[in-house]
Amino acid sequence: MPREKSAFVCQSCGHAEPKWLGKCPGCSEWNTLVEERRAPGRARDSVVAARAVAASEAVADTASRLPTGIAELDRVLGGGLVAGSLVLLGGDPGVGKSTLLLQALEALAKAGRDVLYVSAEESVRQVALRAQRLGAASPRLLLSGETELEAILAAVAESRPEVLVVDSVQATHSAALDSVAGSIGQVREVAGRLLELAKGRQLATLLVGHVTKDGSLAGPKTLEHVVDTVLSFEGERGTPLRLLRAQKNRFGPTDEVGVFEMLPEGLREVENPSAFLLAERPQGAPGSVVVPCAEGSRPLLVEIQALVAPAQGLPRRVALGFDPNRLALLLGVLDRRAGVAVLSDDVFVNVAGGLRVSEPACDLGVLGAVASSVARRAPDPRTLLFGEVGLAGEVRAVALPELRLREAARLGFSRCLLPEATRARLRAADASDIELVGVRDVSSALAALLG
């Protein structure tokens, strides 16, 4: 009879050792190695090799996409769920992951698809109460409260759904491992078995993953390498805005973003996110500028706010929705290249609406907001600006200027400050309704904004 195998696996990095150690050799963390035992399995008597197929013969099946009925979700997925794919949805607790998936499953069920929602964290009654609040009452939407992987596989074999949701992968455990649910070994085992299920049955499978304190999904990249698509559902507490992004996608783009609004009756798609983000923008307030960002093929107009105040001791740099390191770099450029003394003051920068921006096109907007706060002079409310700023104080060109300008003109903006190189390349038809002011450096941009 084969002996039971065991290993000590680090719960921080996944490193395995044959015996227990106080300090993990992989990540140098202390007391993170936990013993995991695997039940002995039977060796396969024979293995049949699969026939290799020439690339010219392997034709992609574009008809295997399953539209979820939620346009913002389909946009991020690349057109819908792919049969046989394994999708991981992560996010902070309470952000609305389960709500989004229930609404998507209800739309699929109404379209005639058989779907199964497995909740390993809540009872069927709890899920049913949420489904009732969301109006999800289709008879094709099946609910299960199983926590054991083998029971979930049996339920799939019995009900034969086209879409499966497992919520969450950390709460699901396999009887093949003698370890607690959520450990590195269990997460790896559950994900691997569900991947075999998805590929073997051509079953679109979605997993919910918790975010750890260091921002990892379901552990240190253990699950992200296994799945086909990694979606991140983001949102600040106290704000209704929710953003869905793709961090990894084997079947579509990774730069698209879906915008939702959290309401008591569930998530609502935001068809005009720029107008939504600028709805409460103060008029005539110093330190407030508008920047056209580009998220994938979607332009978003966001408000960047800045406040500069005398420092009481060591100057502070606080950035919400913007990279603090990038802010420190830009303040140095503003002080040395544009002559705006800010290095001895407290500087606070906020992207209104709970949004997070990271593209370099927002550099010029951040400097414009800070300079406006220092001068205590409000920019023209119908003027916006964008451009990357270099250490020499130059304003560099960015991608997709046409999309940004069309969105700005649609919302009534009449003037835009942009890199001179970008303005020179634009055709008159690209921005016929908006005045373009090309700037070469930070000083000329601030003079045009506040002059």
N, C-alpha and C positions, 0 to 999 in steps of 0.2 A: 504494500500500500504506500503511495507517495507521501512524503513528509510535508507537513504544512510549512510554507515559506513565510518569512517575516523580514522586515527591514525597518530601519529607523529613518523617518522622513522629516526633513525640516519643514515646519509650517510657514516659514517666511519666504524661502527661496525654492523649496522642492528638492533640495539635495538629499540623496539617500546614502546611508551608511549601514554596514552589516551589524554594527553594534552601537550602543548608546554612547554619545559623547556630550559633554557639558556645553561645548562651543561648536557651532556649526562651521565646518571648513569652507562651506560655500559662501556664506554671507557674514560670518563672524558674530552672529547673534547667539546669546546664551539661552540655554534651556528651551530650545525650540524643536528638538528632535523627539518625535513621537513614534512609538512602535505601531506598525501596520502589518496585519497578517492577512494573507490571501489564502482562501480555501483551495485545496489541491484540485486541479481540473484534469479531465481526461485528455490524453494526447490524441490528436487526429490520426486516424489510420492511413489516410491518403489525402493528398492535396492535388487538386486539378487546376492546372495553370490556365488563367484566362487568356484568350486569344488577343494578341496585340493588334491594334487597328491603326492603319495609316491615317495621318492627320488629314489627308484629302478626303478620306471616307467618313471621318467623324464630323457630321453636320450638326450644328447647334440647333436645338429645338426651341425656337422662340415662342412657340405656342404654350410652353409649359409654365409661363408666368401666371400667377394667380393675383389679380387686382384685389386689394384688401377693402376697397370701398372708401378708404380715407386717402384723399389725394396727397396730403402732406406726407403721409407715411410711404405711399407709393413713390413719391418723388425721391425720398432718401434711399429707398431700396433699389431704385433704378427702374421702376415700372411695375413693381409688385413682387410677391414672394415667388421664389423658384422652387419647383418640385424637387425634393431630395436635398434641399439646402438646410443648413443648421445655422440659425441666427441667434446671437446673444444680445439681449437688451439689458443695459445696466443703467444705474442712476441712484441718487440718494434716496433714503427711505422717505416715503410719503410724497414723492415727486409726481406720481401718477402712472407708473409703469403698468400695474395691473389694470387700471382704468383704460389705458390706451389699448391694451391687448384684448380686453373684453369687448370694447367697442369695435375693434377690427374683426374679431371672431363673429360678432353679431351681424356685421355687414356681410361677411363671407357666408354665414348661415342663411341669411335672407336671399343670397344669390344662388342658393341650392347646393352649397358645399356642406359636407359633414365635418364638424370640427369638434375637438376635444380639449377642454381646459382642465389641467391637473394642478390642483393647488396643494402643495405639500406643507404649506404654512398655515392655512386656514381650513376650516371645515367646509363641507359643501353648503351648509346652511348660511355661513357667513358670505361665501361667494355669491350664493343665490340672492341674498339681500342687496349686495352691491349691484348685481346684474339687474335686479328689479328697479333700483334707483336709476340706472342708466338706460332702462327700457329694453334690455336684452332678454327677450323671452321667446326666441325662436326654438322650435322643437328639435332642430338640427344641431343646436348648441348643447353639447353634453358636458357635464361637470363631474369631477372625481376628486376625492380627498386623499389619495394614496401617497405614501411617503417612501415606500420601498420600490426600487427600480424594477425588480422582477414583476411586481404586481402591475406597474404601469405598462410594461411590455405586454402583459397578458390582456390588459384593458384595451390596448391598441389593436391587438390581434382579434379581439372580439368585436369591437365597434368599427374598425377599419376606417378611421377618419382620413380626410385629405390634408388637414392642418392640425398640428399638435402643439400645445403650449404647456410647458413645465415651469411652475412658479413655486419655489425657485430651485436652482440647481444645488445650492448649499444645503437646503433642507431635505434633499433626496439622498438616500443611501442605498448601497447594494449589499446583499447578503454575502457576496463573494469576498468582502473585506471585513476584517474584525477591527473597525475603527469608527469613530463617531462621524456623523454627517457633517459635511463642511470641511473636513480635513483635505489636505492636498491629494492623498490617495483616493478618497471618495469622489472628489470633484473630477479627477482624471478618469476614474472608472466610469462614472455616470456619463460624462461627456463622450467618452469613447463608445460606450454601448449605444447611446442615443444617436451618435453619428452613423454607426452601422445600421441602425433601424431606419434612419432617414434615407441613406443611400440605397439600402436594400428594397424598401417599399416605395421609394420616390415620394416620401412624406415630408412636406414642408414643416419643419420643427423650429419652434422659438423657445429659447431658454431665458429666464429672468436671472440676472446675477446681481448680487449685492456689491456695493463699493466699500472697500476696506478704508481704514483711516488714512492710508497713504495714497488713496485714489485708484488702487488697482481693482480690477473686476474679478471677483471670485478667487482672489489669490494672485501671486506674482506671475502674471502672463500665462498661467497654466491653461486656462480655458480659452484665451484669445487666440492661441496658436491652433487650436483644434477646430474652431468654428469657421464657417465661411464668411460671415458678416458680423461685425460688432457695431451695435448702435448705442449711442449715449443719449439719455434723456436728462436734460438739464433744466434747472429753474431755481431761482432764489426764493427762500421762504418769505412769505408776506407779499409776493407779487404774483399775479395770475399768469405771467408769461412763461411758456415752456418751449424749449428748443430741442429738436431731435436731430442729431448729427450721426454720420457714419464714420467711424474711425478705421474700419477695414471693410472692404466689400469686394468679393471676387466676381460679382455679377453686375456691378454698376459703379457709379462714381463715388468718391469719398469726400467731395467738397460741397455737397448739397446740404441744405438745412430745411427742416420742417418747423413751422411756427404754429403753436397752439395757445389757446387761452383756457385756463382752468376755471370752470364754472361749477355751481352746486350740482347741476345735472350732468356733469362730465366734461370732457375735453371738446373744445370747439376749434375748428380750423380757422386761422386768421388769413383771410384772402388778401388783405392789404396791410402787410406788417409795417411798412414805412409810416403810413398814416396812424396806425395803432401806437407806434413808438413815439411819435411826435405829437400825440393828441394833447398832452399836458405840458408841452414845452412853454416856459415863461417867455413873454415878449419883452424885449428891451432890457434883458438882464445881463450884466457883465459876466464874463466867464462862461457863456453858453454859445456853442457853435454846433453846426450840423455837418456831418461827414457822410458821404455816400460810400458805404462798404459793399463789397461783393462777396456773397456766400455762394460759391458754385456759380450757377447761371442766374441766381436771384440777387438783384440789388436791394440793399436795405439802407434807408436813411436813418442814422442814429444821432442822438444828441450827446455830445461830450461836454461835461461841466467841469469847471476848475475853480478852486478857491485858494488864494494865496494870502497868508496872514503872517504877522511877525512871530518869529519863533521864541518860545520861552525855554531857552537852553539849546539842546541839540536839535537842529532842524529835522522835521519829520517828512517822509514821503509816503503818502497813503494813496493807493490806486485800487479802485473797485471796478472790475471788468476790463482792466488793462494791465499789461505786464509791468510790475514795479521796476524791474531792471531796465526795461526799455524807457520808462519814465525818467529814471535817474540819468540815463544817457542823453535824452532829449533836453533835460534841464541844463546839462552842461553845455550843449550846443547853443541853447537859447541865451545863456549867460555870456559865453565867450564869443560867439559869432554874430549875435544880434544885439548885444549890449543891454539886455534886459536882466537886471540883477535879481536873481531868485535863489541863489545857492544858500543864502543865510536865512531864508524864510521857510515856514511850513507850507507845503504844497499838497493839496488834496485834489484828486482827479476821480471822476465818477462817470461811468457810462449809464445813462438814464434807462430805466426800465428793467434793470437786472440783466442786461445783455453783456456778453463777453466778446471783445474784439481783439484780434491778434494780427491782422494783416498790416504791412508797413504803410499802406495808404492812409492810415489814421494818424500817422506821425504829425503831419502838418496841422491837422485838426486839434491835436492835443496842445501843440505849441500856441496855436491861435487862441484856444480857450485860456491857457495860462497867461499869455500876454494881455488878453482882454481883462482878466481879473486884476492884474498888476496895474494896468492903466485905468481901471474902473470905468471903462468905456464899452458900451454894448455894440456889437457888430450889427450890420444891417440884417434884419430877420429873414430877408429873402436871398441872402448870400450864403453859400456853402463852399467848402474847400476840401481838397484831398491831395496827397502826394507823400512819397517817402523822403525822409530827411537823412542826409549823410553827416558824418562827423565834421566835414568842412563847411557845413551850413547850406549845402546845395540841396535843391529839391529835385528828386529823381522821378522818372516816369513809372507808372504802375499799369497793371493789366486792366482790360475791360472798361476803358473810359466811356465808350458809347452807352453801355448798359447803365452806368452811374448817371450820366447826363440825361438820358431819357426818363429815368425814374424821377430825377430832380425836376425836370420840366413838367412832368405829369402832376406833381404835387405843388406846382406854382412857384418854384424858385426861379429867379430871373438873372442871377449872377453866380459865377463859379470861378474860384481861384484854383488853378491846376498847374502842373509842371509845364514849362514852356515847350519842352520836347514833345509832350503829349498834345498840346494845343496845335503845334505845327503839323502834326500828322492827321489831325481830325479833319474830316470834310465838313463843309457848311451844312450838309443835310443831317449830320449826326447830332447837331445841337442848334437847330434853327430858332428855337424859342428861348434860348438862354445866352447871356453874354459871357464869353470866355475871356478870362484874364490870365495870361501866362506869366508865371513867376519862375525866376532862376534860383533864388536863394531865400532863406528865411526872412532876411531883412525886408526885401521887396514884398514878400507875401504879407508880412505884418503891416507894412505901410499901406498896402492896398486894402487890407481888412479893416484897419482901425483909423485910416487917414480921413 
